Amino acid sequence: MLAGIDKLNFFVPPYYVDMTDLALARDVDPGKFHIGIGQDQMAVTSITQDIVTLAANAAAHLLTKEDKETIDLVILGTESSIDESKAAAVILHRLLGIQPFARSIEMKEACYGATAGLQLAKDYVLRHPGRKALVIACDIARYGLNSGGEPTQGAGAVAMLVTENPRILALSDESVALTQDIYDFWRPTGEAYPVVDGPLSNATYIDSFVKVWQEYQNRYQQDWQAFDAMCFHIPYTKMGKKALLAGLEGVDANISETLLTRYEESIAYSRQVGNLYTGSLYLGLLSLLEHSENLVPGSKIGLFSYGSGAVAEFFTGTLVAGYKQHLQKTAHQELLQNRQKLTIPEYEALFTKELTNENLAKNSDQTPYRLVAIKDQVRYYQE
Ligand code: CAA
């Protein structure tokens, strides 16, 4: 029996900044952000959107009544937790109306968390025929105003319904994971922003890809030729390309060209959104499926997941017959187009706005799920 991604959707907050505006405000050549980093727009959240609301907005439209009655597992992969103890997935479980006899948990290992969730979900549905799992990758990537990482911020969620006989991507059992204790990017408890060693994080990402890819080739006796496309974790769109180019050294020019073209298709959404941390790899997958005319049922896709700290995994999946009918390209393009562009002063005001009930009450965000109040440390949501 096969298991994998049956439904796939993303949600981004309704605001963004243009990277030319940000570059000019920071006295940087816009070419650095657009070409050097590879970002055109950056999603910005208001205080009314946290990981619960972003995740609920991504998942709500995906689920039918039957899905809600058969989901046994709700897994939220995130590194933007709102609580040290209670999992955001528990709140999400209630907001989405999922049947009560379910497990709801949060998974953390930087940008890798959702991949661990996806593998757990896949194994669960294989062992429990007819049952389903909901995996959501959701984050708000913040490095701070005027910081080195500022142009690589972003926010949003990707929701995946994992089932047997999936209608989009069947996941194989082929996978290679790698753990290395490295301080390239981390966020000590209580800190608003991560501590980042930019050059080390770039180097560790590439090194991790090369290691898992080599091990994959040895273990499964497969090489580049076996793949129709490769998706990467996308902290900024240039990063995955650097790793891909490192891996493609010495590879046949036609194969390289095909994979680089597929890579460009996989970053179309990320260029307009920025880093989703846990969600970036899956936004890349969605972008690839919704932009590529060259993929067909049976096409094999490699996925490279990377979480600083560091855990990486290379795993694979195969497109299922009829997968295109289960994508929502028009809705996704409308979601991106209907966002409001912020000036840099507006972005800075939103970024620094204090999370108080007074500010929540004044907010004009009309997104279906949103935070409306915090009383006695309990968060209340518009549902
Ligand atoms: N026109 C075109 N390109 C330009 C340019 C211009 N005018 N000016 C500079 N560039 C190019 C540079 O040549 C460089 O290209 P290469 O990387 O190909 O050499 C690129 O723009 C970036 O320039 P810098 O290296 O000087 O940029 P920086 O010092 O500002 O740092 C960064 C960039 C390290 C990504 C920083 O934004 C950062 O720390 N980001 C957060 C950490 C991160 O995303 N790390 C990625 C791996 S970790 C991970 O994947 C987990 C995660 O999600 C965080």
Boltz pocket constraint, residues with backbone or C-beta under 6 A from the ligand:
constraints:
  - pocket:
      binder: B
      contacts: [[A, 29], [A, 30], [A, 31], [A, 32], [A, 33], [A, 35], [A, 36], [A, 37], [A, 111], [A, 148], [A, 149], [A, 150], [A, 151], [A, 152], [A, 185], [A, 196], [A, 197], [A, 198], [A, 199], [A, 201], [A, 202], [A, 205], [A, 233], [A, 234], [A, 235], [A, 236], [A, 239], [A, 275], [A, 277], [A, 306], [A, 307], [A, 308]]
      max_distance: 6.0
